[in-house]
């Protein structure tokens, strides 16, 4: 039976990191809000597990403290959850070439001696500050890097970096959308090197200094962050297992209909914030004309399989690095391997090690269709070939997590998507389209965006 229509000020669609962060700041400001979530738990892609002495993630593993909002959020949530930054010993990044991992250069001497880049490109980088800046606004990351640094840098630095961040193809990712800070360095300063030096010299406020660029997680797992926000918002303001949500503008307000285990529901709100994937928006917002919606919902997501692999005791083998990435030209069956237990406390037994293997992505999507047994065989092979475990050494833990729509790809269509989102928000005051459909894909990007969305709603700013 139809329930009575309830009224609220703000409805947030999605209880992932963006939705919860938005809701947390709104609740803290005393706003009336309700969050609708399709699944039976909050956190979205963030999900931590504790099993057999291991602490592992099925979704994102780390973020970067690239905005002050990250520190401000943790300070506001203290002592319910604590930021944990990666150990200094884990700063080393490894790149696979030939038959082993090599350290990505972190200084001049390493840059000169590394086997990752050709001698020609090592000399070529000396001329980077003097090259003309690009004139193609739709230049791919691969094209930009090859032009300024050389092809070996594309193959053994840019390609594996983008595999680690986007699980993407550097020839398809457009620099000004996928890596806007890098694009702006060239456009504003004419050079990556000159731009980095100039920005380092710029005076910083105390708030700016909060953005340390350090890698972070949360003590006890990332779920501690989303659980703390869930508690602060209040479970009475979060409806789980909401399905078939549909939104319509009516007389300057928004009418929502949806189903819960209790039956059909109706709701009226002044403001709507969507934080869900692009593929959910056609059903959520049926009033948006198809020609507009198609420019948003065509966003492609890379499929990824993440496999957590744990050893109780690795003996004399030690893995002191952030992890290793694999260039696509090396034709391996993994995108990369993170070493979470090298980065953070309590991720494995004292003498053990925890790894996170990443498989698939845009360039090897067919591997995500492998069966669990085939994936386990692949992992065992690469433990031996890449991590040099003795043949027959069996892991104590293998857990497989499949994500068919893992990471959005900021490709050429992104500009049209961003413009369309802006037009729709102007056409329909009170509607905000957020989430990783714009504004970056990392955890820091989600927290930064959510904080700005909350600020708009708290201060009544339209179309900021």
C-alpha positions as CSV (number, residue, x, y, z in Angstrom):
1,X,0.0,0.0,0.0
2,X,1.2,3.5,-0.9
3,X,2.8,5.3,2.1
4,X,2.0,8.9,2.8
5,X,4.3,11.4,1.0
6,X,7.1,12.7,3.2
7,X,9.0,16.0,2.7
8,X,12.6,16.7,3.2
9,X,15.0,19.5,2.2
10,X,17.8,17.5,0.5
11,X,17.9,14.0,-0.9
12,X,21.2,12.4,-1.8
13,X,21.2,9.4,-4.1
14,X,24.0,7.0,-3.2
15,X,25.7,6.2,0.1
16,X,29.2,5.9,-1.3
17,X,32.1,8.2,-0.4
18,X,30.7,11.2,-2.3
19,X,27.2,10.8,-0.9
20,X,28.3,10.2,2.7
21,X,30.8,13.0,2.7
22,X,28.1,15.4,1.4
23,X,25.6,14.1,3.9
24,X,28.1,14.4,6.8
25,X,28.8,18.1,6.2
26,X,25.1,18.9,5.6
27,X,24.1,17.1,8.9
28,X,26.9,19.0,10.7
29,X,25.4,22.2,9.4
30,X,22.0,21.3,10.7
31,X,20.4,20.6,7.3
32,X,17.4,18.3,6.8
33,X,18.5,15.4,4.5
34,X,17.9,11.8,3.5
35,X,20.2,9.5,1.7
36,X,18.8,6.7,-0.6
37,X,21.1,3.7,-1.2
38,X,20.4,0.7,-3.5
39,X,22.5,-1.9,-1.6
40,X,22.1,-3.2,1.9
41,X,25.1,-1.3,3.3
42,X,26.8,2.1,3.1
43,X,30.3,2.7,1.7
44,X,29.7,2.0,-2.0
45,X,32.9,0.6,-3.6
46,X,34.7,0.9,-0.2
47,X,34.6,-2.4,1.6
48,X,37.2,-3.6,4.2
49,X,37.5,-7.2,5.3
50,X,39.3,-8.8,8.3
51,X,40.1,-12.4,7.9
52,X,42.8,-14.8,9.3
53,X,45.0,-12.0,10.5
54,X,44.7,-10.0,7.2
55,X,43.0,-6.6,6.7
56,X,42.2,-6.1,3.0
57,X,40.0,-4.0,0.7
58,X,37.8,-5.1,-2.1
59,X,37.7,-1.7,-3.7
60,X,40.0,1.4,-3.4
61,X,43.1,0.7,-1.4
62,X,44.6,4.2,-1.0
63,X,44.1,7.8,-1.6
64,X,46.4,10.9,-1.8
65,X,46.1,13.9,0.6
66,X,45.9,16.2,-2.4
67,X,43.3,18.6,-0.9
68,X,42.9,20.3,2.5
69,X,39.4,18.8,2.7
70,X,40.8,15.4,3.4
71,X,42.5,16.5,6.6
72,X,39.4,18.6,7.6
73,X,37.1,15.6,7.2
74,X,39.2,13.4,9.4
75,X,39.6,16.1,12.0
76,X,35.8,16.5,12.1
77,X,35.4,12.7,12.5
78,X,38.0,12.3,15.2
79,X,38.2,10.1,17.3
80,X,35.9,7.8,15.4
81,X,38.4,7.2,12.7
82,X,42.0,8.1,12.1
83,X,44.0,9.0,9.0
84,X,46.9,6.7,8.3
85,X,49.7,7.8,5.9
86,X,52.0,5.3,4.2
87,X,55.3,4.4,5.8
88,X,58.4,6.2,4.4
89,X,59.8,2.8,3.4
90,X,56.9,2.3,1.0
91,X,57.6,5.4,-1.1
92,X,59.5,3.3,-3.7
93,X,57.5,2.6,-6.8
94,X,58.4,-0.4,-9.0
95,X,58.0,-0.8,-12.8
96,X,58.3,-4.2,-14.5
97,X,60.7,-4.5,-17.4
98,X,62.1,-7.6,-18.9
99,X,62.1,-10.2,-16.2
100,X,62.1,-8.1,-13.0
101,X,60.9,-5.0,-11.2
102,X,63.0,-1.8,-11.3
103,X,62.6,1.2,-9.0
104,X,61.1,4.2,-10.7
105,X,63.7,7.0,-10.4
106,X,63.3,9.2,-7.4
107,X,66.4,11.4,-8.0
108,X,69.0,12.5,-10.6
109,X,71.4,9.6,-10.2
110,X,68.6,7.0,-10.4
111,X,67.2,8.8,-13.5
112,X,70.6,8.6,-15.2
113,X,71.3,4.9,-14.3
114,X,67.8,3.4,-14.6
115,X,67.3,0.8,-17.4
116,X,63.6,1.9,-17.8
117,X,64.3,4.7,-20.2
118,X,66.4,5.0,-23.3
119,X,69.6,7.1,-23.3
120,X,68.1,9.4,-25.9
121,X,65.1,10.1,-23.7
122,X,67.3,10.6,-20.6
123,X,69.0,13.4,-22.5
124,X,65.8,14.6,-24.0
125,X,64.3,15.4,-20.6
126,X,67.0,18.1,-20.2
127,X,65.3,20.0,-23.0
128,X,61.8,19.6,-21.6
129,X,61.7,23.2,-20.2
130,X,62.5,24.7,-23.6
131,X,59.9,22.8,-25.8
132,X,56.8,24.7,-27.1
133,X,53.6,24.0,-25.3
134,X,50.9,22.0,-27.1
135,X,48.1,23.5,-29.0
136,X,45.7,20.5,-29.2
137,X,43.3,20.7,-26.3
138,X,42.2,17.1,-26.9
139,X,45.8,15.7,-26.9
140,X,45.9,12.2,-25.2
141,X,48.2,11.6,-22.3
142,X,50.4,9.4,-24.4
143,X,50.8,12.1,-27.1
144,X,51.6,14.8,-24.6
145,X,54.2,12.7,-22.8
146,X,55.8,11.4,-26.0
147,X,56.1,15.0,-27.3
148,X,57.6,16.4,-24.1
149,X,59.5,13.4,-22.6
150,X,59.9,10.7,-25.2
151,X,58.4,7.4,-26.1
152,X,60.2,5.3,-23.5
153,X,58.8,7.5,-20.8
154,X,55.3,6.8,-22.2
155,X,56.0,3.1,-22.2
156,X,57.7,2.7,-18.8
157,X,56.3,5.6,-16.7
158,X,53.0,7.0,-18.1
159,X,51.4,3.8,-19.3
160,X,51.9,1.9,-16.0
161,X,51.0,5.0,-14.0
162,X,47.6,5.2,-15.8
163,X,47.1,1.5,-15.5
164,X,47.5,2.0,-11.7
165,X,45.1,5.0,-11.5
166,X,42.6,4.5,-14.3
167,X,43.3,0.9,-15.5
168,X,43.1,2.8,-18.7
169,X,44.8,3.3,-22.1
170,X,47.1,6.4,-22.3
171,X,46.2,6.8,-26.0
172,X,42.5,7.2,-25.1
173,X,42.7,9.2,-21.9
174,X,42.6,13.0,-22.7
175,X,45.1,14.9,-20.6
176,X,43.0,18.0,-19.7
177,X,40.2,15.7,-18.4
178,X,42.2,12.7,-16.9
179,X,45.2,14.7,-15.6
180,X,44.1,18.3,-15.5
181,X,46.9,19.4,-13.1
182,X,49.5,18.1,-15.6
183,X,47.8,19.7,-18.5
184,X,47.7,23.1,-16.7
185,X,51.4,22.9,-15.8
186,X,52.2,23.0,-19.5
187,X,49.5,25.5,-20.5
188,X,50.3,28.0,-17.7
189,X,54.1,27.6,-17.5
190,X,55.1,26.1,-20.8
191,X,56.8,23.1,-19.1
192,X,56.3,20.4,-16.5
193,X,59.6,21.2,-14.9
194,X,59.3,25.0,-14.9
195,X,55.7,24.7,-13.7
196,X,56.6,22.4,-10.9
197,X,59.4,24.7,-9.7
198,X,57.1,27.8,-10.0
199,X,54.3,26.1,-8.0
200,X,56.7,24.9,-5.3
201,X,57.8,28.6,-4.8
202,X,54.3,30.0,-4.5
203,X,53.3,31.0,-1.0
204,X,50.9,28.7,0.8
205,X,48.3,29.4,3.4
206,X,48.2,27.2,6.5
207,X,45.1,25.5,4.9
208,X,47.0,24.9,1.6
209,X,49.8,23.2,3.6
210,X,47.3,20.5,4.7
211,X,47.5,19.0,1.2
212,X,50.8,17.0,1.7
213,X,50.4,14.7,-1.3
214,X,51.0,11.7,1.1
215,X,49.4,8.4,0.4
216,X,46.7,7.6,2.9
217,X,44.3,4.9,4.2
218,X,42.4,4.6,7.5
219,X,43.6,2.8,10.6
220,X,41.6,-0.4,10.7
221,X,40.5,-0.2,7.0
222,X,38.7,2.3,4.8
223,X,35.3,1.1,6.1
224,X,36.2,3.0,9.4
225,X,35.8,6.2,7.5
226,X,32.4,5.4,5.8
227,X,31.1,3.8,9.0
228,X,32.0,6.9,11.0
229,X,30.2,9.2,8.6
230,X,27.2,6.8,8.6
231,X,27.0,7.0,12.4
232,X,27.4,10.8,12.4
233,X,24.6,11.2,9.8
234,X,22.4,8.8,11.6
235,X,20.9,5.6,10.2
236,X,17.4,7.2,10.4
237,X,18.6,9.5,7.6
238,X,19.8,6.7,5.4
239,X,17.4,4.4,3.6
240,X,19.0,1.2,2.4
241,X,17.7,-1.3,-0.3
242,X,15.9,1.4,-2.2
243,X,15.2,0.3,-5.8
244,X,13.6,1.7,-8.9
245,X,14.2,5.3,-7.8
246,X,12.7,7.8,-10.2
247,X,12.8,11.6,-9.9
248,X,10.5,14.2,-11.5
249,X,10.5,18.1,-11.2
250,X,7.1,19.3,-10.0
251,X,6.3,23.0,-9.3
252,X,9.8,24.0,-8.2
253,X,10.3,20.9,-6.1
254,X,11.3,17.3,-6.7
255,X,9.1,14.2,-6.4
256,X,10.7,10.9,-5.9
257,X,9.2,7.4,-6.1
258,X,11.0,4.2,-5.1
259,X,10.6,0.8,-3.5
260,X,11.9,-0.5,-0.3
261,X,11.4,-4.0,1.3
262,X,8.4,-2.3,3.0
263,X,6.8,-1.4,-0.4
264,X,6.4,1.7,-2.6
265,X,7.5,5.0,-1.2
266,X,7.0,8.7,-2.2
267,X,9.1,11.7,-1.2
268,X,9.2,15.4,-2.0
269,X,12.4,17.4,-1.7
270,X,13.8,20.9,-2.5
271,X,17.2,19.6,-3.6
272,X,18.5,16.5,-5.2
273,X,22.2,15.4,-5.3
274,X,23.0,12.3,-7.4
275,X,26.3,10.6,-6.7
276,X,25.8,7.3,-8.6
277,X,27.3,6.0,-11.8
278,X,26.5,7.5,-15.2
279,X,24.7,4.3,-16.2
280,X,22.1,4.8,-13.4
281,X,21.1,8.3,-14.5
282,X,18.6,7.4,-17.3
283,X,16.3,5.6,-14.9
284,X,16.9,8.2,-12.1
285,X,16.2,11.2,-14.2
286,X,13.6,10.2,-16.9
287,X,12.7,13.9,-17.5
288,X,16.1,14.7,-19.0
289,X,15.8,14.5,-22.9
290,X,17.5,11.5,-24.4
291,X,19.9,13.5,-26.5
292,X,21.2,15.1,-23.4
293,X,21.3,12.0,-21.3
294,X,23.1,10.0,-23.9
295,X,26.1,12.5,-23.6
296,X,26.4,11.6,-19.9
297,X,25.4,7.9,-19.7
298,X,27.9,6.9,-22.5
299,X,30.7,7.1,-20.0
300,X,32.8,4.0,-20.2
301,X,34.0,2.2,-17.1
302,X,37.0,-0.1,-17.0
303,X,36.4,-3.6,-15.7
304,X,38.8,-4.8,-13.0
305,X,39.4,-7.9,-10.9
306,X,41.2,-7.3,-7.6
307,X,42.7,-10.3,-5.8
308,X,43.9,-10.1,-2.2
309,X,46.7,-12.5,-1.6
310,X,48.2,-13.1,1.9
311,X,51.1,-15.0,3.3
312,X,51.4,-15.7,7.1
313,X,55.2,-15.9,6.8
314,X,57.3,-14.8,3.8
315,X,60.6,-15.9,5.5
316,X,63.6,-14.0,4.2
317,X,61.6,-12.3,1.4
318,X,60.8,-8.7,2.2
319,X,58.6,-6.4,0.1
320,X,59.4,-2.8,1.1
321,X,57.7,-0.7,-1.6
322,X,54.4,0.8,-2.5
323,X,54.0,-1.8,-5.1
324,X,54.8,-2.7,-8.7
325,X,53.1,-1.6,-12.0
326,X,53.3,-3.4,-15.3
327,X,53.6,-1.5,-18.6
328,X,51.2,-2.8,-21.3
329,X,54.1,-3.4,-23.7
330,X,55.4,-6.1,-21.4
331,X,52.4,-8.3,-22.2
332,X,51.9,-9.6,-18.6
333,X,48.5,-10.7,-17.2
334,X,48.5,-8.3,-14.3
335,X,48.1,-4.5,-14.3
336,X,50.0,-4.2,-11.0
337,X,50.6,-5.5,-7.5
338,X,50.2,-3.3,-4.4
339,X,51.9,-4.1,-1.1
340,X,49.4,-2.9,1.5
341,X,51.3,-4.5,4.4
342,X,54.4,-2.5,3.5
343,X,52.4,0.7,3.5
344,X,50.2,0.4,6.6
345,X,50.2,-1.3,10.0
346,X,48.1,-4.3,10.8
347,X,47.5,-5.5,7.2
348,X,49.0,-8.9,7.7
349,X,50.5,-11.1,10.5
350,X,53.8,-9.8,11.7
351,X,56.0,-12.0,9.6
352,X,53.6,-12.1,6.7
353,X,52.7,-10.0,3.6
354,X,49.5,-8.8,2.0
355,X,49.4,-8.2,-1.8
356,X,46.6,-6.8,-4.0
357,X,46.8,-8.0,-7.6
358,X,44.9,-6.0,-10.2
359,X,43.8,-7.7,-13.5
360,X,42.0,-6.6,-16.6
361,X,41.4,-2.9,-17.2
362,X,40.7,-1.3,-20.6
363,X,43.6,-3.0,-22.4
364,X,43.2,-6.5,-21.0
365,X,39.4,-6.6,-20.3
366,X,39.1,-10.2,-21.5
367,X,41.0,-11.4,-18.4
368,X,38.1,-10.3,-16.2
369,X,36.1,-13.2,-17.6
370,X,38.4,-15.8,-16.3
371,X,36.9,-18.2,-13.8
372,X,38.0,-18.2,-10.1
373,X,40.2,-21.2,-10.6
374,X,41.8,-19.7,-13.7
375,X,42.5,-16.5,-11.8
376,X,44.0,-18.4,-8.9
377,X,46.3,-20.3,-11.4
378,X,47.3,-16.9,-12.9
379,X,48.1,-15.5,-9.4
380,X,50.2,-18.6,-8.4
381,X,52.2,-18.3,-11.7
382,X,52.9,-14.6,-11.1
383,X,53.8,-15.1,-7.5
384,X,56.6,-17.3,-8.8
385,X,57.6,-15.4,-11.9
386,X,57.2,-11.8,-10.7
387,X,57.6,-11.9,-6.9
388,X,60.1,-14.8,-7.0
389,X,58.3,-17.0,-4.5
390,X,59.6,-20.6,-4.6
391,X,57.6,-23.0,-6.9
392,X,55.0,-24.7,-4.8
393,X,54.8,-21.9,-2.1
394,X,51.1,-21.5,-1.5
395,X,49.4,-18.3,-0.2
396,X,47.4,-18.6,3.0
397,X,44.7,-16.3,1.6
398,X,43.2,-15.7,-1.8
399,X,40.1,-13.6,-2.1
400,X,38.7,-12.5,-5.5
401,X,36.6,-9.3,-6.1
402,X,35.1,-8.6,-9.5
403,X,34.1,-5.1,-10.6
404,X,32.5,-4.9,-14.0
405,X,32.3,-1.1,-13.8
406,X,35.3,-0.2,-11.7
407,X,36.9,3.0,-13.0
408,X,35.4,5.7,-15.3
409,X,37.5,6.6,-18.3
410,X,37.9,10.4,-18.9
411,X,38.2,10.0,-22.7
412,X,37.3,12.4,-25.5
413,X,33.6,12.4,-24.7
414,X,34.3,13.9,-21.3
415,X,34.2,17.5,-22.4
416,X,30.7,17.1,-23.9
417,X,29.7,15.3,-20.7
418,X,30.9,18.0,-18.4
419,X,29.1,20.7,-20.5
420,X,25.9,18.7,-20.5
421,X,26.0,18.3,-16.7
422,X,26.4,22.0,-16.3
423,X,23.5,22.8,-18.7
424,X,21.2,20.3,-17.0
425,X,21.9,21.9,-13.6
426,X,21.1,25.3,-14.9
427,X,17.9,24.0,-16.6
428,X,16.8,22.4,-13.3
429,X,17.6,24.5,-10.3
430,X,17.9,22.3,-7.2
431,X,19.5,19.4,-9.0
432,X,23.2,18.6,-8.6
433,X,24.9,15.8,-10.6
434,X,27.9,14.7,-8.6
435,X,30.0,11.5,-8.3
436,X,32.9,10.3,-10.5
437,X,31.1,11.3,-13.7
438,X,33.1,14.5,-13.3
439,X,35.7,16.1,-11.0
440,X,38.2,13.1,-10.8
441,X,38.1,9.5,-9.8
442,X,40.2,9.2,-6.7
443,X,39.1,9.2,-3.1
444,X,40.6,12.6,-2.6
445,X,38.6,13.9,-5.6
446,X,35.4,12.4,-4.2
447,X,35.9,14.1,-0.7
448,X,36.9,17.4,-2.3
449,X,33.8,17.4,-4.6
450,X,31.4,16.4,-1.9
451,X,32.7,19.1,0.4
452,X,32.1,21.7,-2.3
453,X,28.6,20.3,-3.0
454,X,27.8,20.6,0.7
455,X,29.1,24.1,0.8
456,X,26.8,25.1,-2.1
457,X,23.8,23.7,-0.4
458,X,24.6,25.1,3.0
459,X,25.1,28.6,1.6
460,X,22.4,28.4,-1.0
461,X,24.8,28.8,-4.0
462,X,23.3,27.8,-7.3
463,X,25.3,26.3,-10.1
464,X,28.7,26.9,-8.5
